[in-house]
Amino acid sequence: MSDYVVIFAALITVGSIVYVIKTYTRNRKLEQIKLLDSILKELKEMQKEVTYLVKEPNNKLKLDDWDNRFFNTCEWLAFLINTGEIKDKNLENYFEDTLVQARDMFDQYAKDTDKPNPKRFREFKKLLIHMKVKVKKTESFMSRLFTVRKCP
């Protein structure tokens, strides 16, 4: 009889461990989704904001500020992926097009001092190299907006 109790206790222990692992994994994925959701909201707000900025003349200072915020948001996303805070490959893949668009925008609109500077946007550059993202000119909402903008 005591053998049955030991086996039963062992099964309950194994079941509890499996439950804890599944719960931890689910919570970890929810945390990743929350982080990415806040970044996506920021990017969407910046898309709305830039539509107004490009229509108004003499907004170079505001557009420079917008560029900096946009690239810093992409840097934050890259940092989260590079450090392993975002581990889910499906979530990473969801943002791949956004990163390609950001790379195109960086090539076109980043300050000339930021492009070669290894300390500026280092995580963003590292992620693009790691992902082996081929630079392709995307025809997206963001790239169409920035073709309107011709800053010196």
C-alpha positions in Angstrom: 0.0 0.0 0.0 2.8 2.4 0.8 4.3 1.8 -2.6 1.1 3.1 -4.2 1.2 6.2 -2.1 4.8 6.9 -3.1 4.0 6.4 -6.8 0.9 8.6 -6.5 3.0 11.3 -4.7 5.6 11.1 -7.4 3.0 11.5 -10.2 1.5 14.5 -8.4 4.9 16.1 -8.1 5.7 15.5 -11.8 2.3 16.9 -12.7 2.9 20.0 -10.5 6.3 20.6 -12.1 4.8 20.4 -15.6 2.0 22.8 -14.6 4.5 25.3 -13.2 6.6 25.1 -16.4 3.6 25.7 -18.7 2.4 28.6 -16.5 5.9 30.2 -16.5 6.1 29.8 -20.3 2.7 31.3 -20.9 3.5 34.2 -18.5 6.8 34.8 -20.3 5.1 35.0 -23.7 2.5 37.4 -22.3 5.3 39.7 -21.0 6.9 39.6 -24.5 3.6 40.5 -26.1 3.0 43.4 -23.7 6.5 44.8 -24.4 6.0 44.5 -28.2 2.4 46.0 -27.9 3.8 49.1 -26.3 6.4 49.5 -29.0 3.8 48.9 -31.8 1.6 51.6 -30.2 4.5 54.0 -30.2 5.3 53.3 -33.8 1.7 53.8 -34.9 1.4 57.1 -33.0 4.6 58.2 -34.7 3.1 57.3 -38.1 0.1 59.5 -37.4 2.3 62.3 -36.2 4.6 62.3 -39.2 1.6 62.6 -41.6 1.0 66.0 -40.1 4.7 67.0 -39.9 5.4 66.4 -43.6 2.5 68.5 -44.6 3.6 71.6 -42.7 6.4 73.7 -44.2 9.5 74.6 -42.1 9.2 71.6 -39.8 12.8 70.5 -40.0 13.4 70.7 -36.3 10.2 68.7 -35.5 11.1 66.1 -38.1 14.6 65.8 -36.7 13.1 65.1 -33.3 10.7 62.7 -34.9 13.5 60.8 -36.6 15.4 60.5 -33.4 12.4 59.2 -31.5 11.6 56.7 -34.3 15.2 55.4 -34.5 15.4 55.2 -30.7 12.2 53.1 -30.6 13.7 50.8 -33.2 16.8 50.6 -31.1 14.8 49.6 -28.0 13.0 46.9 -30.0 16.4 45.6 -31.3 17.8 45.7 -27.7 14.9 43.6 -26.4 15.5 41.0 -29.2 19.3 41.0 -28.9 19.3 40.5 -25.2 16.8 37.7 -25.3 13.9 39.5 -23.7 11.9 38.7 -26.8 12.6 35.1 -27.5 9.5 34.1 -29.4 10.5 33.7 -33.1 6.9 34.4 -34.3 6.9 37.7 -32.5 10.3 38.5 -33.9 9.2 37.7 -37.4 6.1 39.9 -37.0 8.4 42.9 -36.7 10.8 41.9 -39.5 9.1 44.1 -42.1 9.1 47.0 -39.7 12.8 46.6 -39.1 13.5 46.5 -42.9 11.5 49.7 -43.4 13.3 51.3 -40.5 16.6 50.2 -42.1 15.6 51.9 -45.4 14.6 55.0 -43.5 17.8 55.0 -41.5 19.8 54.8 -44.7 17.9 57.7 -46.2 17.2 60.0 -43.3 19.5 59.4 -40.4 22.0 62.1 -39.7 25.3 61.6 -41.5 27.1 61.5 -38.2 24.9 58.7 -36.9 25.4 56.3 -39.8 29.1 55.5 -39.4 29.1 56.0 -35.6 29.4 52.6 -34.0 28.0 53.9 -30.7 24.7 55.2 -32.3 22.0 52.7 -32.7 24.4 49.8 -32.1 21.7 47.3 -31.2 19.6 48.1 -34.2 22.6 47.7 -36.5 23.6 44.5 -34.8 20.1 43.0 -35.1 20.0 43.8 -38.8 23.3 42.1 -39.4 22.2 39.1 -37.3 18.9 38.7 -39.1 20.8 39.0 -42.4 18.1 41.3 -43.6 18.6 42.1 -47.2 18.3 45.8 -47.8 15.4 46.2 -50.1 13.6 49.3 -50.9 10.1 48.7 -49.6 7.1 50.4 -50.9 5.4 51.1 -47.6 3.3 53.7 -46.0 6.3 55.1 -44.2 8.6 55.1 -47.2 6.0 56.9 -49.3 5.6 59.5 -46.6 9.3 60.2 -46.5 9.6 60.6 -50.2 7.6 63.7 -49.7 10.2 65.0 -47.3 13.2 66.5 -49.0 15.4 67.9 -46.2 18.8 69.4 -47.1 
